[in-house]
Amino acid sequence: MSAPTILIVDDTPLNVDLLRAVLASEGFRTLEACDGPQARRISRQAQPDLILLDVMMPGESGFETCAKLKSDAATADIPVIFLSALDDVKNKVTGLKSGGVDYVTKPVHGEEVLARVRVHLRIRETNRAMTARHMARLEELRTAQQAILVRPEDCPAANFAVFYEPLEAAGGDFYDVVPIGEDMIGYFVADVSGHGVSAAFLTSAIKALLRQYSNPLYSAEDAMRGVDSVMRQLLGEEQYLTACYARLNKRTRRLSVVSAGHPPLVLVTREGVAESIEADSEPLGVFSSVVLQHKDLRVAEGDRFYLYSDGLIEAHAGGGRAAGLERLKDACVRHRHVPVEEAVLQIARELRPVSMAVADDLLLLGAEVRL
């Protein structure tokens, strides 16, 4: 393990020499800066493990320097210890509020500086190790969640494609595509309230429940009610689940759609007519007797339908969810002539460009009817 690097920032050369000697005698490497702007440049380039920062400097005060370091993502997590002759409570509080982790009054004593430097370096190392463990666990969860998501090549008869981009390492949005008998396929999209680990853990339970009810013994509405009955026991307080479940019966050319508080399915005919299947329904996992909407649609060869989560149509440039839905319908019509896997990606990126900041998981599942 290499020796930690300490950046000393002080406009008085004597103070710099003293601190350098104290730190070097204990094996620390040092860098020096005489003012705030130079300290920020060195911090960005060299990434020191800790900064000892004088408060009273010409031009930019140490408090200002610290605040700028903390507002820069490249230097925000470097601990800053203030060194100052200003020993009143007001200045100490100002230093801590600007982002400093400690405040040492001058004249400094070498043993005190060393003790405080070591404490905060150990704290930083502990925090880094904890963060690494959390990230490793999130990556394991992300991998596990991805593993239970069906891919188009796993079910070629479903003729579907999907765009899924979770906000965090693991998302609360979920989809599944399930063969049901010889000529029937179920398409399911759900959105668990909240994000991250707590929401993502529930997706495996939802998948297991959906698969349990994915057979001819149960209608699409039966399946949704089965999911609801178990989710009421699993979901935490103020949590809920919205979902849309579509079953395509190729033999009867019927698409059965059941919604539970979810954005409407979009159906696009091969002629280019788009329709949103609106439903006045309730989310799952909340009420003892849930109200669901069930609609049967006639479909033809070449028609397409799209299920998605609300992150795709919300918080756009303006107009709210209704305007977002209209943009989605328009995009689905314009991209109907390209293969469905290309259409799904193009539609998703048209509504949510890479450059656009998002605050929710993004999910779009499209399927083409092939009888």
C-alpha positions, 0 to 999 in steps of 0.5 A: 500500500502506497503512503497517503498524500497530503496537500498542504495549502498555506500562503506562509512558507514557514507553516508549509515547511513545518507541516511538511517536516512533521508529515514526512517524518511519519512517512506521508507524502506531501504536496504544497499550494500557496492559494485556493485556485492552485490548491483546486488545480492540484487536487483535481490532477493529483487526487490527494488523500487529505487536504490541510487548508489555511483559512486566511489567504489572499484572494480566496479564503479557505472557506471559499476554497473548501466550498468549491472543492466540495461542489466539484465531483472530482474533489468532493470526497477529499477530506479537508482539515482547516488550520487557522488562528481564528479560534472562535466558534463562529469561524469553526462552524463556518468551516464545518458548514463549508465541508470541512471535516475538522478544524485545528487552531494555530499555532499547530502542534505536530502530534495533534495534526498527525493524530487528526490526519490519521483519524480522518484518513482511517474514516475515509478508508472505512467509508471507501471499503463500505461503499465498495461492498455496497456497490458489489452487492448492488452489482450482484443484485443487478446481475440477478435481476437481469438473469430473470428477465426474459430475452427475445431469443428465449421466446422467439414465438413472442416476436417482442423486443424490449428497452430497459434502463433502470435508474439505479443498479437495480430497478423497480420496473419489471417485465416478463413474456410467458408462453401459455399453451400452444397459441397464447403468449402473455406480456407483462410490465409492472412498476413497483413504487420506489427504486433500488434494492427494496423495489428490485427484490420484489421482482423475483416474487412477481415473476414467480407469481406470474408464471404460476398463473400463466396457464389456460386454467387462469384468465389474464384477470385471474393472474392479476388478482393472484399477484395482487393477493400476495403483493398485499402481504409483501409490499411495505407501507405506502408501497404499491405495484402498477401493472399491465398484462396483455395476452395474445391468443393467435388462434382467436386473434384476440388481445386481452388487456388487463390494467392495474393503475398502469399507463395504457397499452398502445396498439398500432395497426399495420395501417398506422392507426394508433390507439391507447387502451385507457383503463380506470383501475387501481394498483395492486397490493393496496386494497382488499378488493382491487378494481381491474379493467379488462378489455378484449381487442381484435388484432391482425397480422402486422399489428403492434402493441407496446407496454411501458412504464411511466418514466417513458412518458413523464417529465418531458419538455412540457404537457405532462403525461398526456402529452408524453403519451401522444408523443409515444403514439406518434413515435410508434406510428412513425417507426412501424415499418422498421423491425420491432427490435429497432423500433423499440430502441428508436422510440425509447431514445426519441422520447428519452435521449441519452442527454436528457436527465431522468428520474425514473426507470425506463422500460418499453416493450413492443411486440408484433402480431404474427399469426 
